[in-house]
């Protein structure tokens, strides 16, 4: 059995069919990076991955490949969810300002 392409799995997730998405993802090795965003999305939707952890995984993916398919959109969704569940803080959203010579 072969898994569906990542876009088809995203469609299942968007439709709320987590069981079918999980079944499809189980056919793909975890090392298959093309399915990374779909895995994060499934875990986020299931509640097994907190929004901030999802954001961290997505940032890591986007650092490797800035235009990773679906990563930016899911990042925004996880960020909104994090804010709605009050898990967000300015410290997570904005890096501290750089330290200048006068500040040391």
Secondary structure, DSSP 8 states (H G I E B T S, - for coil): -----HHHHHHHHHTT-HHHHHHHHTTS-TT-GGGHHHHHHHHHHHTSS-HHHHHHHHHHHHHH-TT-TTHHHHHHHHHHHHHHTT---HHHHS------GGG-
